[in-house]
Amino acid sequence: MILELSLSNVFSLRDEIRLDLQAAKIQTQKGRELETNLFSVGDEQLLKSVAVFGANASGKSNIIKAIRACIEMIRSSHNYNEDTTFGFTPFKFEGYEQKPSSFYIRFLMEGIEYEYSFTMNRQEILTEQLYYYPNGRRSLVFNRDESKGPEKKDIYEFKPMLKRPMDVAANTSRKTLFVSRASQMDRELPKQIFRFFCDEIVLDYHLPQSLSVEQVLSEQKDQILEVLRTADSDIVDIRQKGNAIETYHRSNLMVPFDFDTEESDGTKTLFYMMLSMIDIIRSGKVLLIDEIDTSLHTQLVEFIIGMFNSSDHAQLIYTTHNTHLLNTDFQRRDQVYFVNKREDGSSDLYSLYDFKDFRDTYDMEKAYLQGRFDAIPYLSKPKL
């Protein structure tokens, strides 16, 4: 579970941006009515979904893109070679290409809170830190600062949490994150953290190879059929026969259709997307989606977001420019973020909750389209 993310100097995100998945203390009637959009872990209340709105080219996709790039570094940096260039670019103006970029994440793993962060340029890791809260108090696991080198003993500081940490440090190049290398070298806590980033954060929805279609159909068939009906499908039943999937249509309930060869590409895409979503939600994972409304009707998007908001503790972070989703009957003010492109080309991220004069009885979509929160395109009339 993610509590908080922040990034700086990555793509158009020049200044530090912060995405907070901890619920605000909203005491209004609307806030209480949407308490199902929250889940509790100890004393923490966390959001099940967070939306990022913004105009085209505002930089909202760069938020998802930047998070993905940083998580891919955690997953893969132990394989990086000397000639590797990291998969991001810093902000291109005002000399920021020469400045470090940063990633920070606060998350819960097996009921314990962790803080993990690193800074880098496109060629090497500069700093890296890991803290945890074993008894509710912040405690260092390790700290890395390459500027204190060249000796590893000067670069690294360790607390007695890791087995033979200097052996790992000796095998960690400036291209590699310590957590990634330590996991590869069978250190227990780094292995757990590495698995968290590999298994618990889904960078985009896809059908897991290990997922049993038959099992999902036996448990969630009604939900899948409801989604297909929302997409104007006349499919009323779906079954698995051996390795094949068969569908049955309203016009004749006795005639089976071969799903893979006789259903439309759109129906197949939606079906497999739903299988993936159900697996993510059932497993309580975190899903990142850029432009959730691409090729999907608003009702389907609302249904998918509603699935996460009705889940036990799954989390969804998504971007969209579908203003119909700006609805205080559907999501709380602390679940809504906006991205605005500044005149200097950098992107600014801020929460609707920061607008203290906006009440959740107001029309959120109307206020947005009127430019009350910025983050919309300003178009001049074309000359005819």
ZAMARGU-4260 file (C-alpha; in steps of 0.2 Angstrom, whole numbers, plus 5000, padded with zeros to 4 digits):
<rodrens>
0) 5000/5000/5000 | 5006/5017/4995 | 5005/5032/5008 | 5014/5045/4998 | 5025/5048/4982
5) 5035/5063/4977 | 5046/5066/4962 | 5057/5081/4956 | 5066/5085/4940 | 5059/5071/4930
10) 5052/5075/4913 | 5041/5091/4915 | 5041/5089/4934 | 5054/5102/4938 | 5049/5106/4956
15) 5045/5093/4968 | 5027/5086/4966 | 5018/5076/4980 | 5004/5063/4978 | 4997/5060/4995
20) 4986/5044/4997 | 4983/5047/5015 | 4965/5053/5018 | 4961/5071/5024 | 4950/5074/5038
25) 4934/5078/5029 | 4919/5079/5041 | 4906/5085/5029 | 4891/5074/5025 | 4897/5070/5008
30) 4914/5065/5015 | 4905/5053/5027 | 4895/5046/5013 | 4910/5042/5003 | 4920/5033/5018
35) 4919/5017/5008 | 4932/5026/4996 | 4944/5024/5011 | 4952/5009/5021 | 4961/5009/5037
40) 4978/5002/5042 | 4981/5004/5061 | 4978/5023/5064 | 4980/5027/5045 | 4966/5030/5033
45) 4971/5028/5015 | 4963/5032/4999 | 4958/5018/4987 | 4959/5029/4971 | 4967/5045/4966
50) 4963/5055/4950 | 4974/5067/4941 | 4965/5079/4929 | 4973/5091/4917 | 4973/5098/4899
55) 4982/5089/4885 | 5001/5092/4886 | 4999/5098/4904 | 5011/5085/4910 | 4998/5073/4919
60) 5005/5058/4909 | 5022/5062/4915 | 5018/5059/4933 | 5013/5041/4929 | 5028/5040/4917
65) 5040/5046/4930 | 5033/5034/4943 | 5035/5020/4931 | 5053/5024/4926 | 5058/5025/4944
70) 5050/5008/4949 | 5058/5000/4934 | 5075/5006/4940 | 5072/4997/4956 | 5067/4981/4947
75) 5081/4982/4934 | 5096/4991/4940 | 5105/4976/4946 | 5106/4971/4927 | 5112/4988/4921
80) 5129/4989/4912 | 5142/5003/4911 | 5135/5010/4896 | 5117/5011/4902 | 5107/5027/4902
85) 5093/5028/4914 | 5075/5029/4906 | 5070/5047/4910 | 5075/5064/4906 | 5077/5079/4918
90) 5068/5095/4915 | 5076/5103/4899 | 5077/5121/4904 | 5085/5133/4916 | 5100/5122/4918
95) 5090/5108/4926 | 5098/5095/4915 | 5114/5097/4926 | 5104/5095/4942 | 5099/5079/4951
100) 5082/5070/4949 | 5073/5063/4964 | 5061/5049/4969 | 5053/5046/4986 | 5040/5034/4991
105) 5032/5030/5008 | 5023/5013/5009 | 5016/5000/5020 | 5023/4982/5019 | 5016/4969/5031
110) 5009/4982/5043 | 5026/4992/5044 | 5029/5009/5037 | 5045/5011/5025 | 5052/5027/5017
115) 5063/5024/5002 | 5071/5037/4991 | 5085/5040/4979 | 5093/5054/4968 | 5101/5051/4952
120) 5106/5059/4935 | 5105/5050/4919 | 5121/5041/4921 | 5122/5036/4939 | 5115/5035/4957
125) 5119/5049/4968 | 5111/5045/4985 | 5099/5032/4992 | 5091/5030/5009 | 5080/5017/5017
130) 5070/5020/5034 | 5057/5010/5043 | 5046/5012/5058 | 5047/4996/5067 | 5039/5003/5083
135) 5031/5018/5076 | 5048/5027/5077 | 5058/5032/5062 | 5074/5021/5061 | 5088/5021/5048
140) 5092/5005/5038 | 5105/5012/5027 | 5111/5028/5019 | 5121/5030/5003 | 5130/5046/4997
145) 5142/5044/4983 | 5149/5061/4985 | 5158/5055/5001 | 5168/5042/4991 | 5178/5034/4983
150) 5179/5022/4998 | 5163/5012/5001 | 5165/5013/5020 | 5163/5032/5018 | 5149/5031/5005
155) 5138/5020/5015 | 5131/5020/5033 | 5122/5004/5039 | 5112/5000/5055 | 5112/4982/5061
160) 5097/4976/5050 | 5107/4968/5035 | 5118/4953/5034 | 5136/4958/5028 | 5130/4974/5020
165) 5148/4979/5015 | 5149/4964/5004 | 5134/4970/4995 | 5141/4988/4994 | 5157/4981/4986
170) 5146/4974/4972 | 5135/4989/4970 | 5141/5000/4955 | 5135/5018/4953 | 5123/5012/4940
175) 5114/5001/4953 | 5103/5004/4967 | 5108/4995/4983 | 5091/4988/4987 | 5091/4979/4970
180) 5109/4972/4972 | 5105/4967/4990 | 5090/4958/4984 | 5100/4949/4971 | 5112/4944/4984
185) 5099/4936/4995 | 5097/4949/5009 | 5080/4946/5017 | 5074/4964/5020 | 5079/4970/5003
190) 5071/4955/4995 | 5055/4959/5003 | 5056/4977/4997 | 5061/4972/4980 | 5046/4960/4979
195) 5035/4974/4985 | 5040/4985/4970 | 5039/4970/4958 | 5023/4961/4964 | 5012/4974/4973
200) 5013/4989/4961 | 5006/4985/4944 | 5013/4998/4931 | 4998/4995/4919 | 4984/4982/4918
205) 4988/4966/4909 | 4982/4948/4910 | 4993/4938/4922 | 4999/4922/4915 | 4995/4913/4931
210) 4977/4919/4932 | 4964/4906/4930 | 4950/4912/4918 | 4939/4898/4924 | 4942/4903/4943
215) 4937/4921/4939 | 4922/4916/4929 | 4916/4905/4943 | 4918/4919/4956 | 4915/4936/4946
220) 4905/4931/4931 | 4890/4943/4935 | 4902/4957/4937 | 4910/4954/4920 | 4893/4952/4912
225) 4888/4968/4919 | 4903/4977/4912 | 4900/4969/4895 | 4882/4975/4895 | 4887/4992/4899
230) 4897/4992/4883 | 4882/4988/4873 | 4885/4970/4872 | 4871/4958/4871 | 4881/4944/4879
235) 4871/4936/4893 | 4882/4921/4898 | 4900/4917/4896 | 4908/4899/4900 | 4924/4890/4898
240) 4924/4874/4889 | 4941/4866/4890 | 4954/4878/4883 | 4940/4888/4874 | 4929/4902/4880
245) 4911/4902/4874 | 4898/4916/4874 | 4879/4916/4873 | 4869/4930/4866 | 4852/4937/4870
250) 4845/4932/4853 | 4847/4914/4855 | 4853/4907/4872 | 4857/4889/4864 | 4870/4895/4851
255) 4887/4896/4857 | 4900/4909/4850 | 4919/4905/4850 | 4925/4920/4860 | 4942/4922/4852
260) 4936/4921/4834 | 4918/4927/4834 | 4918/4942/4846 | 4924/4959/4842 | 4941/4965/4847
265) 4933/4978/4858 | 4923/4965/4868 | 4939/4954/4869 | 4950/4969/4875 | 4937/4973/4888
270) 4935/4956/4894 | 4953/4953/4897 | 4955/4970/4905 | 4941/4965/4917 | 4950/4949/4922
275) 4966/4959/4925 | 4957/4972/4936 | 4948/4958/4946 | 4965/4950/4949 | 4973/4966/4955
280) 4958/4971/4966 | 4957/4954/4974 | 4975/4954/4978 | 4975/4971/4985 | 4988/4979/4973
285) 4992/4996/4967 | 4988/5000/4949 | 4994/5014/4938 | 4984/5019/4923 | 4987/5034/4911
290) 4972/5040/4902 | 4960/5028/4910 | 4946/5035/4898 | 4955/5030/4882 | 4943/5020/4871
295) 4931/5017/4886 | 4914/5025/4889 | 4912/5036/4904 | 4900/5023/4913 | 4913/5009/4911
300) 4927/5021/4918 | 4915/5025/4933 | 4912/5006/4935 | 4931/5002/4935 | 4935/5016/4948
305) 4920/5010/4958 | 4927/4993/4959 | 4943/5000/4967 | 4933/5011/4979 | 4922/4996/4984
310) 4938/4985/4986 | 4946/4980/5003 | 4962/4989/5001 | 4967/4990/4982 | 4973/5007/4976
315) 4971/5015/4959 | 4981/5030/4953 | 4975/5036/4936 | 4975/5051/4924 | 4961/5057/4914
320) 4953/5073/4906 | 4936/5066/4907 | 4927/5080/4917 | 4912/5070/4920 | 4922/5061/4933
325) 4923/5077/4943 | 4908/5073/4954 | 4907/5075/4973 | 4894/5061/4973 | 4908/5049/4966
330) 4924/5055/4974 | 4930/5065/4988 | 4940/5081/4987 | 4956/5073/4993 | 4955/5060/4979
335) 4956/5074/4965 | 4972/5082/4959 | 4975/5094/4945 | 4991/5097/4934 | 4994/5114/4927
340) 5007/5118/4914 | 5016/5134/4919 | 5023/5147/4906 | 5041/5140/4909 | 5035/5123/4903
345) 5035/5115/4920 | 5021/5105/4927 | 5013/5109/4944 | 5002/5096/4954 | 4990/5101/4967
350) 4975/5094/4976 | 4957/5100/4975 | 4958/5098/4994 | 4970/5113/4994 | 4955/5125/4988
355) 4948/5128/5006 | 4934/5139/4999 | 4927/5125/4988 | 4913/5115/4996 | 4909/5098/4991
360) 4891/5104/4989 | 4897/5114/4974 | 4897/5107/4956 | 4915/5101/4954 | 4914/5099/4935
365) 4907/5116/4932 | 4919/5125/4943 | 4934/5116/4934 | 4927/5120/4916 | 4926/5138/4922
370) 4944/5138/4926 | 4943/5139/4944 | 4956/5127/4947 | 4966/5131/4931 | 4973/5114/4923
375) 4962/5117/4907 | 4967/5123/4890 | 4963/5141/4885 | 4959/5142/4867 | 4957/5157/4856
380) 4943/5157/4843 | 4950/5152/4826 | 4951/5165/4812 | 4940/5160/4798
</rodrens>
